[in-house]
Amino acid sequence: IGGFEVFPGTIVQFTFPGDPSAWARTHVGGLLNGILVIAGALVIHAMGLPQKTASRLYWMFVGTGYANTLFYWGALFAPSHAVTFGDNRLGHTNLAGILGFGPALVFAFITMIAMVTLIRHGFSKSAS
């Protein structure tokens, strides 16, 4: 379209950064983040975890959702696709790349901790 339609037939012209496939990845990524958080909440509820553990896992999943969202938007605006802190073969890095990669890297490990916590509680309940 090349712009934003403010009134039928009246388009304010401007260019979008990135290509259509990058925009598609960004939007699909946001939807999948929502599904991840909802699925995590359902699993936490179904397992009947202690309140302290459930609360900690809640914040882990919410943080993961936000970190992944920052990653997708950072990848859209960074020539490096926000997969490294520095320049890479995809392009140079910029502030969007750093803001996209940093939280995603941290929460990748936090998500692993959350999954291990869920698995441990799942196996401890099945053994009892």
KELUM-495410 format. One record per atom (N, C-alpha, C, O): residue number from 1; atom name; x, y, z. Coordinates in Angstrom, 2 decimals. Layout:
BEGIN
+-----+----+---------+---------+---------+
|   i | at |       X |       Y |       Z |
+-----+----+---------+---------+---------+
| NUM | CA |       X |       Y |       Z |
...
+-----+----+---------+---------+---------+
//
This chain:
BEGIN
+-----+----+---------+---------+---------+
|   i | at |       X |       Y |       Z |
+-----+----+---------+---------+---------+
|   1 |  N |    0.84 |   -1.19 |    0.00 |
|   1 | CA |    0.00 |    0.00 |    0.00 |
|   1 |  C |    0.88 |    1.24 |    0.00 |
|   1 |  O |    0.56 |    2.23 |   -0.66 |
|   2 |  N |    1.98 |    1.19 |    0.75 |
|   2 | CA |    2.91 |    2.30 |    0.76 |
|   2 |  C |    2.52 |    3.44 |    1.67 |
|   2 |  O |    3.08 |    4.53 |    1.56 |
|   3 |  N |    1.58 |    3.21 |    2.57 |
|   3 | CA |    1.17 |    4.27 |    3.48 |
|   3 |  C |    0.01 |    3.85 |    4.36 |
|   3 |  O |   -0.24 |    2.66 |    4.55 |
|   4 |  N |   -0.67 |    4.83 |    4.90 |
|   4 | CA |   -1.79 |    4.61 |    5.82 |
|   4 |  C |   -3.02 |    5.33 |    5.29 |
|   4 |  O |   -2.97 |    6.52 |    4.99 |
|   5 |  N |   -4.11 |    4.59 |    5.17 |
|   5 | CA |   -5.34 |    5.19 |    4.65 |
|   5 |  C |   -6.09 |    5.85 |    5.80 |
|   5 |  O |   -6.60 |    5.17 |    6.69 |
|   6 |  N |   -6.17 |    7.18 |    5.79 |
|   6 | CA |   -6.85 |    7.94 |    6.84 |
|   6 |  C |   -8.32 |    8.13 |    6.53 |
|   6 |  O |   -9.14 |    8.32 |    7.44 |
|   7 |  N |   -8.66 |    8.10 |    5.27 |
|   7 | CA |  -10.04 |    8.24 |    4.80 |
|   7 |  C |  -10.12 |    7.47 |    3.49 |
|   7 |  O |   -9.14 |    7.43 |    2.75 |
|   8 |  N |  -11.25 |    6.86 |    3.17 |
|   8 | CA |  -11.31 |    6.08 |    1.93 |
|   8 |  C |  -10.78 |    6.85 |    0.73 |
|   8 |  O |  -11.30 |    7.91 |    0.36 |
|   9 |  N |   -9.74 |    6.30 |    0.14 |
|   9 | CA |   -9.13 |    6.93 |   -1.03 |
|   9 |  C |   -8.02 |    7.92 |   -0.70 |
|   9 |  O |   -7.33 |    8.38 |   -1.62 |
|  10 |  N |   -7.82 |    8.25 |    0.58 |
|  10 | CA |   -6.78 |    9.19 |    0.99 |
|  10 |  C |   -5.70 |    8.43 |    1.76 |
|  10 |  O |   -5.91 |    8.01 |    2.90 |
|  11 |  N |   -4.55 |    8.26 |    1.11 |
|  11 | CA |   -3.46 |    7.51 |    1.73 |
|  11 |  C |   -2.30 |    8.45 |    2.01 |
|  11 |  O |   -1.82 |    9.14 |    1.12 |
|  12 |  N |   -1.86 |    8.46 |    3.27 |
|  12 | CA |   -0.66 |    9.20 |    3.65 |
|  12 |  C |    0.52 |    8.29 |    3.33 |
|  12 |  O |    0.67 |    7.22 |    3.92 |
|  13 |  N |    1.36 |    8.72 |    2.39 |
|  13 | CA |    2.46 |    7.90 |    1.91 |
|  13 |  C |    3.64 |    7.92 |    2.89 |
|  13 |  O |    4.02 |    8.97 |    3.39 |
|  14 |  N |    4.20 |    6.75 |    3.15 |
|  14 | CA |    5.46 |    6.60 |    3.86 |
|  14 |  C |    5.98 |    5.20 |    3.63 |
|  14 |  O |    5.24 |    4.31 |    3.20 |
|  15 |  N |    7.26 |    4.99 |    3.91 |
|  15 | CA |    7.86 |    3.68 |    3.69 |
|  15 |  C |    8.01 |    2.95 |    5.01 |
|  15 |  O |    8.25 |    3.55 |    6.05 |
|  16 |  N |    7.87 |    1.65 |    4.95 |
|  16 | CA |    8.03 |    0.79 |    6.12 |
|  16 |  C |    9.44 |    0.22 |    6.13 |
|  16 |  O |    9.95 |   -0.17 |    5.07 |
|  17 |  N |   10.07 |    0.15 |    7.30 |
|  17 | CA |   11.37 |   -0.53 |    7.34 |
|  17 |  C |   11.15 |   -2.04 |    7.23 |
|  17 |  O |   10.08 |   -2.55 |    7.56 |
|  18 |  N |   12.15 |   -2.75 |    6.77 |
|  18 | CA |   12.03 |   -4.20 |    6.67 |
|  18 |  C |   11.24 |   -4.63 |    5.45 |
|  18 |  O |   10.69 |   -3.80 |    4.73 |
|  19 |  N |   11.20 |   -5.92 |    5.25 |
|  19 | CA |   10.44 |   -6.46 |    4.12 |
|  19 |  C |    9.16 |   -7.13 |    4.63 |
|  19 |  O |    9.01 |   -7.33 |    5.84 |
|  20 |  N |    8.27 |   -7.48 |    3.74 |
|  20 | CA |    7.00 |   -8.08 |    4.18 |
|  20 |  C |    7.17 |   -9.35 |    5.00 |
|  20 |  O |    6.39 |   -9.60 |    5.92 |
|  21 |  N |    8.17 |  -10.17 |    4.70 |
|  21 | CA |    8.36 |  -11.40 |    5.48 |
|  21 |  C |    8.80 |  -11.07 |    6.91 |
|  21 |  O |    8.43 |  -11.79 |    7.84 |
|  22 |  N |    9.58 |  -10.01 |    7.09 |
|  22 | CA |    9.98 |   -9.61 |    8.44 |
|  22 |  C |    8.77 |   -9.13 |    9.23 |
|  22 |  O |    8.66 |   -9.42 |   10.42 |
|  23 |  N |    7.88 |   -8.40 |    8.59 |
|  23 | CA |    6.67 |   -7.95 |    9.27 |
|  23 |  C |    5.78 |   -9.15 |    9.62 |
|  23 |  O |    5.18 |   -9.19 |   10.69 |
|  24 |  N |    5.71 |  -10.12 |    8.73 |
|  24 | CA |    4.93 |  -11.33 |    9.02 |
|  24 |  C |    5.51 |  -12.08 |   10.22 |
|  24 |  O |    4.76 |  -12.52 |   11.09 |
|  25 |  N |    6.84 |  -12.23 |   10.27 |
|  25 | CA |    7.48 |  -12.90 |   11.42 |
|  25 |  C |    7.21 |  -12.15 |   12.71 |
|  25 |  O |    6.96 |  -12.76 |   13.75 |
|  26 |  N |    7.26 |  -10.83 |   12.65 |
|  26 | CA |    7.02 |  -10.02 |   13.85 |
|  26 |  C |    5.60 |  -10.22 |   14.37 |
|  26 |  O |    5.40 |  -10.36 |   15.58 |
|  27 |  N |    4.64 |  -10.23 |   13.48 |
|  27 | CA |    3.25 |  -10.40 |   13.92 |
|  27 |  C |    2.95 |  -11.83 |   14.37 |
|  27 |  O |    2.27 |  -12.02 |   15.37 |
|  28 |  N |    3.44 |  -12.81 |   13.65 |
|  28 | CA |    3.24 |  -14.20 |   14.06 |
|  28 |  C |    3.95 |  -14.47 |   15.38 |
|  28 |  O |    3.43 |  -15.18 |   16.24 |
|  29 |  N |    5.14 |  -13.91 |   15.55 |
|  29 | CA |    5.87 |  -14.06 |   16.81 |
|  29 |  C |    5.08 |  -13.53 |   17.99 |
|  29 |  O |    5.05 |  -14.15 |   19.06 |
|  30 |  N |    4.43 |  -12.38 |   17.81 |
|  30 | CA |    3.61 |  -11.83 |   18.89 |
|  30 |  C |    2.44 |  -12.74 |   19.24 |
|  30 |  O |    2.13 |  -12.93 |   20.42 |
|  31 |  N |    1.81 |  -13.31 |   18.23 |
|  31 | CA |    0.71 |  -14.25 |   18.48 |
|  31 |  C |    1.20 |  -15.49 |   19.21 |
|  31 |  O |    0.55 |  -15.97 |   20.15 |
|  32 |  N |    2.34 |  -16.02 |   18.80 |
|  32 | CA |    2.88 |  -17.20 |   19.45 |
|  32 |  C |    3.32 |  -16.90 |   20.89 |
|  32 |  O |    3.21 |  -17.77 |   21.76 |
|  33 |  N |    3.80 |  -15.70 |   21.15 |
|  33 | CA |    4.11 |  -15.31 |   22.52 |
|  33 |  C |    2.87 |  -15.36 |   23.40 |
|  33 |  O |    2.91 |  -15.84 |   24.53 |
|  34 |  N |    1.75 |  -14.86 |   22.86 |
|  34 | CA |    0.49 |  -14.91 |   23.61 |
|  34 |  C |    0.07 |  -16.33 |   23.90 |
|  34 |  O |   -0.38 |  -16.64 |   25.01 |
|  35 |  N |    0.22 |  -17.21 |   22.91 |
|  35 | CA |   -0.13 |  -18.62 |   23.11 |
|  35 |  C |    0.78 |  -19.25 |   24.16 |
|  35 |  O |    0.32 |  -20.03 |   24.99 |
|  36 |  N |    2.08 |  -18.91 |   24.13 |
|  36 | CA |    3.01 |  -19.42 |   25.13 |
|  36 |  C |    2.60 |  -19.02 |   26.53 |
|  36 |  O |    2.58 |  -19.86 |   27.43 |
|  37 |  N |    2.27 |  -17.77 |   26.73 |
|  37 | CA |    1.90 |  -17.28 |   28.06 |
|  37 |  C |    0.59 |  -17.92 |   28.52 |
|  37 |  O |    0.46 |  -18.31 |   29.68 |
|  38 |  N |   -0.38 |  -18.04 |   27.63 |
|  38 | CA |   -1.66 |  -18.67 |   27.98 |
|  38 |  C |   -1.45 |  -20.14 |   28.31 |
|  38 |  O |   -1.99 |  -20.64 |   29.30 |
|  39 |  N |   -0.68 |  -20.84 |   27.49 |
|  39 | CA |   -0.41 |  -22.26 |   27.76 |
|  39 |  C |    0.32 |  -22.44 |   29.08 |
|  39 |  O |    0.02 |  -23.35 |   29.85 |
|  40 |  N |    1.30 |  -21.58 |   29.34 |
|  40 | CA |    2.01 |  -21.63 |   30.62 |
|  40 |  C |    1.08 |  -21.41 |   31.79 |
|  40 |  O |    1.17 |  -22.11 |   32.80 |
|  41 |  N |    0.18 |  -20.45 |   31.67 |
|  41 | CA |   -0.77 |  -20.18 |   32.76 |
|  41 |  C |   -1.70 |  -21.38 |   32.98 |
|  41 |  O |   -2.00 |  -21.73 |   34.12 |
|  42 |  N |   -2.15 |  -21.99 |   31.90 |
|  42 | CA |   -3.02 |  -23.16 |   32.03 |
|  42 |  C |   -2.30 |  -24.34 |   32.69 |
|  42 |  O |   -2.87 |  -25.02 |   33.53 |
|  43 |  N |   -1.05 |  -24.56 |   32.31 |
|  43 | CA |   -0.28 |  -25.65 |   32.91 |
|  43 |  C |   -0.04 |  -25.38 |   34.40 |
|  43 |  O |   -0.19 |  -26.27 |   35.23 |
|  44 |  N |    0.33 |  -24.15 |   34.72 |
|  44 | CA |    0.56 |  -23.80 |   36.13 |
|  44 |  C |   -0.71 |  -24.02 |   36.94 |
|  44 |  O |   -0.65 |  -24.57 |   38.04 |
|  45 |  N |   -1.84 |  -23.61 |   36.42 |
|  45 | CA |   -3.12 |  -23.80 |   37.12 |
|  45 |  C |   -3.47 |  -25.28 |   37.25 |
|  45 |  O |   -3.87 |  -25.74 |   38.33 |
|  46 |  N |   -3.32 |  -26.04 |   36.16 |
|  46 | CA |   -3.68 |  -27.46 |   36.18 |
|  46 |  C |   -2.79 |  -28.27 |   37.12 |
|  46 |  O |   -3.25 |  -29.26 |   37.68 |
|  47 |  N |   -1.56 |  -27.86 |   37.28 |
|  47 | CA |   -0.65 |  -28.61 |   38.15 |
|  47 |  C |   -0.90 |  -28.32 |   39.63 |
|  47 |  O |   -0.41 |  -29.06 |   40.48 |
|  48 |  N |   -1.63 |  -27.27 |   39.95 |
|  48 | CA |   -1.89 |  -26.94 |   41.35 |
|  48 |  C |   -0.61 |  -26.69 |   42.13 |
|  48 |  O |   -0.44 |  -27.22 |   43.23 |
|  49 |  N |    0.26 |  -25.89 |   41.57 |
|  49 | CA |    1.56 |  -25.61 |   42.20 |
|  49 |  C |    1.40 |  -24.75 |   43.44 |
|  49 |  O |    0.41 |  -24.02 |   43.57 |
|  50 |  N |    2.37 |  -24.83 |   44.36 |
|  50 | CA |    2.35 |  -23.92 |   45.50 |
|  50 |  C |    2.34 |  -22.46 |   45.04 |
|  50 |  O |    2.89 |  -22.14 |   43.98 |
|  51 |  N |    1.73 |  -21.60 |   45.82 |
|  51 | CA |    1.55 |  -20.21 |   45.42 |
|  51 |  C |    2.86 |  -19.51 |   45.08 |
|  51 |  O |    2.93 |  -18.77 |   44.10 |
|  52 |  N |    3.89 |  -19.74 |   45.88 |
|  52 | CA |    5.18 |  -19.07 |   45.64 |
|  52 |  C |    5.77 |  -19.52 |   44.30 |
|  52 |  O |    6.26 |  -18.69 |   43.54 |
|  53 |  N |    5.73 |  -20.81 |   44.03 |
|  53 | CA |    6.26 |  -21.33 |   42.76 |
|  53 |  C |    5.43 |  -20.83 |   41.58 |
|  53 |  O |    5.98 |  -20.42 |   40.56 |
|  54 |  N |    4.11 |  -20.86 |   41.74 |
|  54 | CA |    3.22 |  -20.40 |   40.66 |
|  54 |  C |    3.47 |  -18.93 |   40.35 |
|  54 |  O |    3.49 |  -18.53 |   39.19 |
|  55 |  N |    3.66 |  -18.13 |   41.39 |
|  55 | CA |    3.91 |  -16.70 |   41.18 |
|  55 |  C |    5.24 |  -16.48 |   40.46 |
|  55 |  O |    5.33 |  -15.65 |   39.56 |
|  56 |  N |    6.26 |  -17.22 |   40.87 |
|  56 | CA |    7.57 |  -17.08 |   40.22 |
|  56 |  C |    7.49 |  -17.50 |   38.74 |
|  56 |  O |    8.03 |  -16.82 |   37.87 |
|  57 |  N |    6.80 |  -18.60 |   38.48 |
|  57 | CA |    6.64 |  -19.06 |   37.10 |
|  57 |  C |    5.82 |  -18.07 |   36.27 |
|  57 |  O |    6.10 |  -17.86 |   35.09 |
|  58 |  N |    4.81 |  -17.47 |   36.89 |
|  58 | CA |    4.00 |  -16.46 |   36.20 |
|  58 |  C |    4.89 |  -15.34 |   35.66 |
|  58 |  O |    4.80 |  -14.97 |   34.49 |
|  59 |  N |    5.76 |  -14.81 |   36.52 |
|  59 | CA |    6.62 |  -13.70 |   36.09 |
|  59 |  C |    7.65 |  -14.16 |   35.07 |
|  59 |  O |    8.05 |  -13.38 |   34.21 |
|  60 |  N |    8.07 |  -15.41 |   35.16 |
|  60 | CA |    9.00 |  -15.94 |   34.16 |
|  60 |  C |    8.34 |  -15.98 |   32.78 |
|  60 |  O |    8.95 |  -15.58 |   31.79 |
|  61 |  N |    7.09 |  -16.45 |   32.71 |
|  61 | CA |    6.39 |  -16.53 |   31.43 |
|  61 |  C |    6.04 |  -15.14 |   30.90 |
|  61 |  O |    6.17 |  -14.89 |   29.70 |
|  62 |  N |    5.60 |  -14.26 |   31.76 |
|  62 | CA |    5.28 |  -12.89 |   31.30 |
|  62 |  C |    6.54 |  -12.20 |   30.79 |
|  62 |  O |    6.52 |  -11.54 |   29.75 |
|  63 |  N |    7.64 |  -12.34 |   31.53 |
|  63 | CA |    8.90 |  -11.75 |   31.08 |
|  63 |  C |    9.37 |  -12.33 |   29.76 |
|  63 |  O |    9.90 |  -11.61 |   28.91 |
|  64 |  N |    9.18 |  -13.63 |   29.58 |
|  64 | CA |    9.55 |  -14.28 |   28.32 |
|  64 |  C |    8.73 |  -13.72 |   27.17 |
|  64 |  O |    9.26 |  -13.47 |   26.09 |
|  65 |  N |    7.44 |  -13.53 |   27.40 |
|  65 | CA |    6.59 |  -12.96 |   26.36 |
|  65 |  C |    7.05 |  -11.57 |   25.93 |
|  65 |  O |    7.12 |  -11.27 |   24.74 |
|  66 |  N |    7.35 |  -10.73 |   26.92 |
|  66 | CA |    7.82 |   -9.38 |   26.59 |
|  66 |  C |    9.21 |   -9.41 |   25.94 |
|  66 |  O |    9.45 |   -8.67 |   24.99 |
|  67 |  N |   10.11 |  -10.24 |   26.43 |
|  67 | CA |   11.45 |  -10.31 |   25.85 |
|  67 |  C |   11.40 |  -10.79 |   24.40 |
|  67 |  O |   12.10 |  -10.26 |   23.55 |
|  68 |  N |   10.56 |  -11.78 |   24.13 |
|  68 | CA |   10.43 |  -12.26 |   22.75 |
|  68 |  C |    9.82 |  -11.18 |   21.85 |
|  68 |  O |   10.20 |  -11.05 |   20.69 |
|  69 |  N |    8.89 |  -10.43 |   22.39 |
|  69 | CA |    8.30 |   -9.34 |   21.61 |
|  69 |  C |    9.36 |   -8.30 |   21.27 |
|  69 |  O |    9.42 |   -7.83 |   20.13 |
|  70 |  N |   10.18 |   -7.94 |   22.24 |
|  70 | CA |   11.28 |   -7.00 |   21.97 |
|  70 |  C |   12.23 |   -7.57 |   20.92 |
|  70 |  O |   12.73 |   -6.83 |   20.07 |
|  71 |  N |   12.48 |   -8.87 |   20.99 |
|  71 | CA |   13.36 |   -9.51 |   20.00 |
|  71 |  C |   12.78 |   -9.38 |   18.59 |
|  71 |  O |   13.49 |   -8.98 |   17.67 |
|  72 |  N |   11.50 |   -9.70 |   18.41 |
|  72 | CA |   10.91 |   -9.64 |   17.08 |
|  72 |  C |   10.92 |   -8.21 |   16.53 |
|  72 |  O |   11.21 |   -8.00 |   15.36 |
|  73 |  N |   10.60 |   -7.24 |   17.38 |
|  73 | CA |   10.61 |   -5.85 |   16.91 |
|  73 |  C |   12.03 |   -5.36 |   16.69 |
|  73 |  O |   12.29 |   -4.61 |   15.75 |
|  74 |  N |   12.97 |   -5.78 |   17.55 |
|  74 | CA |   14.36 |   -5.41 |   17.34 |
|  74 |  C |   14.91 |   -5.99 |   16.05 |
|  74 |  O |   15.65 |   -5.32 |   15.33 |
|  75 |  N |   14.54 |   -7.23 |   15.75 |
|  75 | CA |   14.99 |   -7.88 |   14.53 |
|  75 |  C |   14.44 |   -7.17 |   13.29 |
|  75 |  O |   15.08 |   -7.14 |   12.25 |
|  76 |  N |   13.26 |   -6.61 |   13.43 |
|  76 | CA |   12.66 |   -5.89 |   12.31 |
|  76 |  C |   13.45 |   -4.63 |   11.96 |
|  76 |  O |   13.58 |   -4.28 |   10.79 |
|  77 |  N |   13.96 |   -3.94 |   12.97 |
|  77 | CA |   14.63 |   -2.65 |   12.76 |
|  77 |  C |   16.15 |   -2.73 |   12.76 |
|  77 |  O |   16.81 |   -1.71 |   12.56 |
|  78 |  N |   16.74 |   -3.92 |   12.97 |
|  78 | CA |   18.19 |   -4.05 |   13.02 |
|  78 |  C |   18.70 |   -4.83 |   11.80 |
|  78 |  O |   18.22 |   -5.92 |   11.52 |
|  79 |  N |   19.67 |   -4.27 |   11.09 |
|  79 | CA |   20.24 |   -5.01 |    9.96 |
|  79 |  C |   20.85 |   -6.35 |   10.39 |
|  79 |  O |   20.94 |   -7.28 |    9.58 |
|  80 |  N |   21.27 |   -6.47 |   11.66 |
|  80 | CA |   21.86 |   -7.71 |   12.18 |
|  80 |  C |   20.79 |   -8.72 |   12.59 |
|  80 |  O |   21.12 |   -9.82 |   13.04 |
|  81 |  N |   19.52 |   -8.37 |   12.43 |
|  81 | CA |   18.36 |   -9.20 |   12.80 |
|  81 |  C |   18.31 |   -9.51 |   14.29 |
|  81 |  O |   17.62 |  -10.44 |   14.70 |
|  82 |  N |   19.03 |   -8.76 |   15.10 |
|  82 | CA |   19.02 |   -8.88 |   16.57 |
|  82 |  C |   19.39 |  -10.28 |   17.04 |
|  82 |  O |   18.82 |  -10.78 |   18.01 |
|  83 |  N |   20.35 |  -10.91 |   16.37 |
|  83 | CA |   20.78 |  -12.24 |   16.80 |
|  83 |  C |   22.16 |  -12.23 |   17.45 |
|  83 |  O |   22.63 |  -13.27 |   17.92 |
|  84 |  N |   22.82 |  -11.08 |   17.47 |
|  84 | CA |   24.10 |  -10.91 |   18.17 |
|  84 |  C |   24.17 |   -9.49 |   18.70 |
|  84 |  O |   23.44 |   -8.60 |   18.25 |
|  85 |  N |   25.06 |   -9.28 |   19.68 |
|  85 | CA |   25.26 |   -7.92 |   20.19 |
|  85 |  C |   26.09 |   -7.09 |   19.22 |
|  85 |  O |   25.96 |   -5.87 |   19.17 |
|  86 |  N |   26.94 |   -7.74 |   18.46 |
|  86 | CA |   27.80 |   -7.04 |   17.52 |
|  86 |  C |   27.37 |   -7.28 |   16.08 |
|  86 |  O |   26.35 |   -7.91 |   15.81 |
|  87 |  N |   28.17 |   -6.76 |   15.18 |
|  87 | CA |   27.92 |   -6.98 |   13.76 |
|  87 |  C |   28.04 |   -8.46 |   13.43 |
|  87 |  O |   28.81 |   -9.18 |   14.06 |
|  88 |  N |   27.28 |   -8.91 |   12.44 |
|  88 | CA |   27.38 |  -10.30 |   11.99 |
|  88 |  C |   27.24 |  -10.33 |   10.47 |
|  88 |  O |   27.16 |   -9.28 |    9.84 |
|  89 |  N |   27.20 |  -11.51 |    9.89 |
|  89 | CA |   27.14 |  -11.62 |    8.42 |
|  89 |  C |   25.84 |  -11.08 |    7.85 |
|  89 |  O |   25.76 |  -10.81 |    6.65 |
|  90 |  N |   24.80 |  -10.92 |    8.69 |
|  90 | CA |   23.52 |  -10.39 |    8.22 |
|  90 |  C |   23.55 |   -8.87 |    8.10 |
|  90 |  O |   22.80 |   -8.29 |    7.31 |
|  91 |  N |   24.41 |   -8.22 |    8.89 |
|  91 | CA |   24.50 |   -6.76 |    8.85 |
|  91 |  C |   25.09 |   -6.20 |   10.13 |
|  91 |  O |   25.49 |   -6.95 |   11.02 |
|  92 |  N |   25.15 |   -4.89 |   10.20 |
|  92 | CA |   25.69 |   -4.25 |   11.39 |
|  92 |  C |   24.60 |   -4.18 |   12.48 |
|  92 |  O |   23.40 |   -4.25 |   12.20 |
|  93 |  N |   25.07 |   -4.03 |   13.69 |
|  93 | CA |   24.11 |   -3.93 |   14.79 |
|  93 |  C |   23.80 |   -2.46 |   15.06 |
|  93 |  O |   24.53 |   -1.57 |   14.65 |
|  94 |  N |   22.70 |   -2.25 |   15.75 |
|  94 | CA |   22.32 |   -0.90 |   16.18 |
|  94 |  C |   21.59 |   -1.03 |   17.51 |
|  94 |  O |   21.53 |   -2.12 |   18.08 |
|  95 |  N |   21.05 |    0.05 |   18.00 |
|  95 | CA |   20.37 |    0.02 |   19.30 |
|  95 |  C |   19.20 |   -0.96 |   19.29 |
|  95 |  O |   18.98 |   -1.66 |   20.28 |
|  96 |  N |   18.45 |   -1.01 |   18.21 |
|  96 | CA |   17.31 |   -1.94 |   18.12 |
|  96 |  C |   17.79 |   -3.38 |   18.22 |
|  96 |  O |   17.13 |   -4.21 |   18.85 |
|  97 |  N |   18.92 |   -3.69 |   17.62 |
|  97 | CA |   19.48 |   -5.04 |   17.69 |
|  97 |  C |   19.89 |   -5.41 |   19.10 |
|  97 |  O |   19.65 |   -6.54 |   19.55 |
|  98 |  N |   20.50 |   -4.48 |   19.80 |
|  98 | CA |   20.93 |   -4.73 |   21.19 |
|  98 |  C |   19.72 |   -4.87 |   22.10 |
|  98 |  O |   19.67 |   -5.77 |   22.94 |
|  99 |  N |   18.73 |   -3.97 |   21.94 |
|  99 | CA |   17.52 |   -4.04 |   22.78 |
|  99 |  C |   16.67 |   -5.27 |   22.46 |
|  99 |  O |   15.90 |   -5.73 |   23.30 |
| 100 |  N |   16.80 |   -5.79 |   21.27 |
| 100 | CA |   16.07 |   -7.00 |   20.91 |
| 100 |  C |   16.77 |   -8.26 |   21.39 |
| 100 |  O |   16.12 |   -9.19 |   21.87 |
| 101 |  N |   18.10 |   -8.30 |   21.25 |
| 101 | CA |   18.84 |   -9.51 |   21.59 |
| 101 |  C |   19.05 |   -9.67 |   23.09 |
| 101 |  O |   18.96 |  -10.78 |   23.61 |
| 102 |  N |   19.34 |   -8.60 |   23.80 |
| 102 | CA |   19.65 |   -8.69 |   25.24 |
| 102 |  C |   18.57 |   -9.37 |   26.07 |
| 102 |  O |   18.84 |  -10.39 |   26.70 |
| 103 |  N |   17.36 |   -8.82 |   26.08 |
| 103 | CA |   16.30 |   -9.47 |   26.87 |
| 103 |  C |   15.98 |  -10.89 |   26.39 |
| 103 |  O |   15.69 |  -11.77 |   27.20 |
| 104 |  N |   16.02 |  -11.11 |   25.09 |
| 104 | CA |   15.72 |  -12.44 |   24.57 |
| 104 |  C |   16.77 |  -13.45 |   25.04 |
| 104 |  O |   16.42 |  -14.59 |   25.37 |
| 105 |  N |   18.02 |  -13.05 |   25.09 |
| 105 | CA |   19.08 |  -13.94 |   25.56 |
| 105 |  C |   18.88 |  -14.28 |   27.04 |
| 105 |  O |   18.95 |  -15.44 |   27.43 |
| 106 |  N |   18.63 |  -13.26 |   27.85 |
| 106 | CA |   18.42 |  -13.48 |   29.28 |
| 106 |  C |   17.22 |  -14.40 |   29.51 |
| 106 |  O |   17.30 |  -15.36 |   30.28 |
| 107 |  N |   16.11 |  -14.09 |   28.85 |
| 107 | CA |   14.89 |  -14.86 |   29.10 |
| 107 |  C |   14.90 |  -16.23 |   28.41 |
| 107 |  O |   14.07 |  -17.07 |   28.74 |
| 108 |  N |   15.81 |  -16.47 |   27.49 |
| 108 | CA |   15.97 |  -17.83 |   26.96 |
| 108 |  C |   16.42 |  -18.75 |   28.10 |
| 108 |  O |   15.93 |  -19.88 |   28.22 |
| 109 |  N |   17.33 |  -18.27 |   28.93 |
| 109 | CA |   17.78 |  -19.07 |   30.08 |
| 109 |  C |   16.71 |  -19.13 |   31.17 |
| 109 |  O |   16.52 |  -20.17 |   31.79 |
| 110 |  N |   16.02 |  -18.03 |   31.39 |
| 110 | CA |   14.95 |  -18.03 |   32.39 |
| 110 |  C |   13.83 |  -18.99 |   31.98 |
| 110 |  O |   13.25 |  -19.66 |   32.84 |
| 111 |  N |   13.52 |  -19.06 |   30.70 |
| 111 | CA |   12.50 |  -19.99 |   30.22 |
| 111 |  C |   12.94 |  -21.44 |   30.45 |
| 111 |  O |   12.12 |  -22.28 |   30.80 |
| 112 |  N |   14.21 |  -21.72 |   30.25 |
| 112 | CA |   14.70 |  -23.08 |   30.53 |
| 112 |  C |   14.54 |  -23.41 |   32.01 |
| 112 |  O |   14.17 |  -24.54 |   32.35 |
| 113 |  N |   14.81 |  -22.45 |   32.88 |
| 113 | CA |   14.62 |  -22.67 |   34.32 |
| 113 |  C |   13.14 |  -22.92 |   34.61 |
| 113 |  O |   12.81 |  -23.80 |   35.41 |
| 114 |  N |   12.26 |  -22.17 |   33.98 |
| 114 | CA |   10.82 |  -22.37 |   34.18 |
| 114 |  C |   10.39 |  -23.76 |   33.73 |
| 114 |  O |    9.60 |  -24.42 |   34.41 |
| 115 |  N |   10.90 |  -24.21 |   32.59 |
| 115 | CA |   10.54 |  -25.54 |   32.09 |
| 115 |  C |   11.05 |  -26.64 |   33.02 |
| 115 |  O |   10.34 |  -27.60 |   33.30 |
| 116 |  N |   12.27 |  -26.50 |   33.51 |
| 116 | CA |   12.82 |  -27.48 |   34.45 |
| 116 |  C |   11.99 |  -27.50 |   35.72 |
| 116 |  O |   11.72 |  -28.57 |   36.27 |
| 117 |  N |   11.57 |  -26.33 |   36.20 |
| 117 | CA |   10.72 |  -26.26 |   37.39 |
| 117 |  C |    9.41 |  -26.99 |   37.16 |
| 117 |  O |    8.98 |  -27.77 |   38.02 |
| 118 |  N |    8.76 |  -26.76 |   36.02 |
| 118 | CA |    7.51 |  -27.45 |   35.71 |
| 118 |  C |    7.72 |  -28.96 |   35.61 |
| 118 |  O |    6.91 |  -29.73 |   36.13 |
| 119 |  N |    8.78 |  -29.38 |   34.96 |
| 119 | CA |    9.06 |  -30.80 |   34.80 |
| 119 |  C |    9.31 |  -31.45 |   36.16 |
| 119 |  O |    8.78 |  -32.53 |   36.44 |
| 120 |  N |   10.12 |  -30.82 |   36.99 |
| 120 | CA |   10.40 |  -31.38 |   38.32 |
| 120 |  C |    9.14 |  -31.53 |   39.15 |
| 120 |  O |    8.94 |  -32.55 |   39.80 |
| 121 |  N |    8.29 |  -30.51 |   39.12 |
| 121 | CA |    7.02 |  -30.61 |   39.89 |
| 121 |  C |    6.11 |  -31.67 |   39.28 |
| 121 |  O |    5.41 |  -32.37 |   40.01 |
| 122 |  N |    6.12 |  -31.80 |   37.97 |
| 122 | CA |    5.29 |  -32.81 |   37.32 |
| 122 |  C |    5.72 |  -34.22 |   37.70 |
| 122 |  O |    4.88 |  -35.07 |   37.98 |
| 123 |  N |    7.04 |  -34.46 |   37.71 |
| 123 | CA |    7.53 |  -35.79 |   38.08 |
| 123 |  C |    7.39 |  -36.05 |   39.57 |
| 123 |  O |    7.17 |  -37.19 |   39.97 |
| 124 |  N |    7.52 |  -35.02 |   40.40 |
| 124 | CA |    7.40 |  -35.24 |   41.85 |
| 124 |  C |    5.94 |  -35.58 |   42.20 |
| 124 |  O |    5.70 |  -36.35 |   43.13 |
| 125 |  N |    4.98 |  -35.03 |   41.48 |
| 125 | CA |    3.57 |  -35.35 |   41.74 |
| 125 |  C |    3.23 |  -36.74 |   41.22 |
| 125 |  O |    2.43 |  -37.44 |   41.83 |
| 126 |  N |    3.82 |  -37.15 |   40.10 |
| 126 | CA |    3.50 |  -38.47 |   39.56 |
| 126 |  C |    4.12 |  -39.59 |   40.40 |
| 126 |  O |    3.62 |  -40.71 |   40.41 |
| 127 |  N |    5.23 |  -39.28 |   41.10 |
| 127 | CA |    5.87 |  -40.29 |   41.94 |
| 127 |  C |    5.13 |  -40.48 |   43.26 |
| 127 |  O |    5.26 |  -41.53 |   43.90 |
| 128 |  N |    4.36 |  -39.47 |   43.67 |
| 128 | CA |    3.67 |  -39.58 |   44.98 |
| 128 |  C |    2.30 |  -40.17 |   44.88 |
| 128 |  O |    1.61 |  -40.32 |   45.89 |
+-----+----+---------+---------+---------+
//
